[in-house]
Structures are given as C-alpha cells and as structure tokens.
Amino acid sequence: MTALKYLAGYAPELQQRVQAMIDQNTLNAFLQQKHPKMHEIRSDAALREYVVGLKNQHMKKSGPLSKVAYDNKIHVIHNALGTHHYVSRVQGGKLKAKNEIRISTVFKTCPIDFLKMIVVHELAHLKERDHNKAFYNLCENMLPGYHQTEFEMRLYLTQRELDQQKTGNE
C-alpha cells in the first residue's frame, strides 16, 4: 500500500478508493482525462502576468503585488504549494506593505487547472490570512469547484511521486 501523505486529511473511504486506483494503475489515466491541458507558464515574468491577470479579474481593490515568482525552495512535502508574504515597513510616516506570491517550481509543469488553484489560494490570502470560511468562500468565488480541484491536485502530487519512485528504482 502506498503512503497517501497528500490525502492524509481525507476520509479513510476516499483514501481507500484512491489506493484502489493506484493498485489498478488507473490514477494517471483519470488525471489525464480530467486535466489534459498543461500550462506553458514557465518563466517568472509569465507567472507574474498570469497572477496579475487573475488578481485584476477577481480582486481589483486589493493591494499591488511586489513580487511573483516560482521558488525552488518551497517543498510540497512540507505542506506548502506556494507562499504569500506580507512585508510591512514605515516609509515617510506611512505604513507600506509589500505582497509577494511564490509558487513551488513543482508546478512549472502541471495542468493549468492546478496552477490556477494554487494562484487562487495565494491570492485569497491577500484578503483573508487564515484558512477560514471566508477564505474558502473567496477561493470558491474565484475558482468554482475549488475544493474538487484541490483534491485532484493532491492526486496529481501522489501520481507524480509514484512516477518518481518508479524512475528512481530503475
């Protein structure tokens, strides 16, 4: 049985269904059918353009982003897919804030749906810092089906790890 670390918070019955897909070698086909379109957003500049576009579409009134980048120091194993940072400082008697979004480089090559889900998640933190009901309502508003996409992204990470284990053992 495979350790389903990306699905640890889900119901045992659901984990058993995923394990059955792994055992039957059908998880990858399921993911490719549901999310066939890979994105082409490889550079930090392209990522910034994509993130700012989503921000302007859904959160026009939120503050500007000072930095958007892929970050190879973010490891999905430690439960981080992306990060958001708030840097506050006093400048000329005013409080200035900088907002940064960093996305794990794991997502430089993934289906566009998963990149969008992660960006939406990080953008939602511009308004809601905690993972509370308002936060998830905002995520769902920006990306209908957010929770399902998040679950399928976790399946993708599980499949990716299985693929890495296969190639590492050969």
C-alpha positions in Angstrom: 0.0 0.0 0.0 1.2 3.5 -0.9 1.5 6.2 1.7 -1.1 8.8 0.7 0.5 11.7 2.5 -1.1 14.3 0.3 -4.5 12.9 1.2 -3.9 12.4 5.0 -6.8 14.7 6.0 -9.4 13.0 3.8 -11.8 10.3 4.9 -10.5 6.7 5.0 -13.1 5.6 2.5 -11.8 8.1 0.0 -8.2 7.1 0.6 -9.2 3.5 0.0 -10.8 4.4 -3.3 -7.6 6.3 -4.4 -5.5 3.4 -3.2 -7.6 1.1 -5.4 -6.9 3.4 -8.4 -3.2 3.2 -7.7 -3.3 -0.6 -7.3 -5.2 -0.9 -10.6 -2.9 1.6 -12.3 -5.7 3.9 -13.3 -4.9 7.1 -11.4 -2.8 8.6 -14.1 -5.4 8.0 -16.8 -8.1 9.5 -14.6 -6.0 12.7 -14.1 -5.1 13.0 -17.8 -8.7 12.7 -18.7 -9.9 15.3 -16.2 -6.9 17.7 -16.7 -5.5 17.2 -20.2 -4.2 20.8 -20.7 -0.8 21.6 -19.4 0.2 25.2 -19.0 3.1 27.0 -20.7 3.8 29.5 -17.9 7.5 28.7 -17.3 9.2 32.0 -16.5 8.7 34.2 -13.5 7.6 37.0 -15.9 4.9 34.8 -17.5 3.8 33.7 -14.0 3.5 37.3 -12.8 1.4 38.2 -15.9 -0.9 35.3 -15.2 -1.2 36.0 -11.5 -1.8 39.8 -12.0 -4.4 38.9 -14.6 -6.4 36.7 -12.2 -5.9 39.3 -9.4 -7.3 42.1 -11.7 -10.2 39.9 -12.7 -11.3 39.0 -9.2 -9.6 41.3 -6.7 -9.1 44.7 -8.3 -9.2 46.6 -5.0 -6.5 44.6 -3.2 -3.0 46.0 -3.0 -0.4 45.5 -5.7 1.9 42.5 -5.8 5.6 43.4 -5.4 6.9 40.0 -6.4 5.5 36.9 -8.1 7.9 34.0 -8.8 8.5 30.3 -8.9 10.5 29.2 -5.9 12.6 26.0 -5.8 12.9 26.3 -2.1 9.3 25.5 -1.5 8.8 21.8 -0.9 5.4 20.4 -1.3 6.3 17.7 1.3 6.1 20.3 4.0 2.5 21.2 3.0 3.4 24.3 1.0 2.4 24.6 -2.6 3.0 28.3 -2.7 3.6 31.1 -0.2 2.4 34.6 0.4 4.4 37.1 2.3 3.5 40.5 3.8 6.4 42.8 4.4 5.4 46.0 6.2 7.6 48.9 6.9 7.3 52.6 7.7 8.3 55.0 5.0 7.9 58.7 5.4 5.4 58.4 8.3 3.2 55.9 6.3 3.0 52.2 6.7 3.8 50.5 3.4 3.1 46.8 2.7 4.6 44.6 0.1 2.8 41.5 -1.0 4.7 38.6 -2.5 3.5 35.3 -4.0 5.8 32.4 -4.6 4.8 29.2 -6.3 6.7 25.9 -5.9 8.7 25.1 -9.0 7.0 21.7 -9.0 4.1 23.5 -10.7 6.1 24.8 -13.6 5.0 21.7 -15.4 1.4 20.7 -14.4 -2.1 21.0 -15.7 -3.3 24.6 -15.9 -6.2 23.9 -13.5 -3.7 23.1 -10.7 -1.6 26.2 -11.2 -4.8 28.3 -11.2 -6.0 26.6 -8.0 -2.7 27.4 -6.3 -2.7 31.0 -7.5 -6.3 31.5 -6.4 -5.3 30.1 -3.0 -2.4 32.5 -2.6 -4.4 35.5 -3.9 -7.2 34.8 -1.4 -4.6 35.3 1.3 -4.4 38.9 0.2 -7.8 39.4 1.8 -8.0 36.6 4.3 -4.9 35.5 6.1 -6.4 32.5 7.8 -7.9 29.3 6.3 -11.4 30.1 7.5 -14.8 30.0 5.9 -14.4 33.5 4.3 -11.1 32.4 2.8 -12.6 29.3 1.2 -15.7 31.2 0.0 -13.3 33.6 -1.7 -11.4 30.7 -3.3 -14.7 29.2 -4.5 -15.8 32.5 -5.9 -12.6 32.9 -7.9 -12.5 29.3 -9.0 -15.8 27.4 -8.9 -15.1 23.8 -7.9 -12.0 24.9 -5.9 -12.3 22.1 -3.4 -12.6 19.4 -6.1 -9.6 20.9 -8.0 -7.6 21.0 -4.8 -8.4 17.3 -4.2 -7.4 16.4 -7.7 -4.2 18.4 -7.4 -3.4 16.2 -4.4 -4.0 13.2 -6.6 -1.6 14.7 -9.1 1.1 15.1 -6.5 0.6 11.5 -5.4 0.9 10.2 -9.0 3.9 12.4 -9.6 5.6 10.9 -6.5 4.7 7.4 -7.7 6.3 8.2 -11.1 9.4 9.5 -9.5 9.7 6.3 -7.3 9.4 4.2 -10.5 12.1 6.1 -12.3 14.4 6.2 -9.2 14.2 2.5 -8.8 15.1 1.6 -12.4 
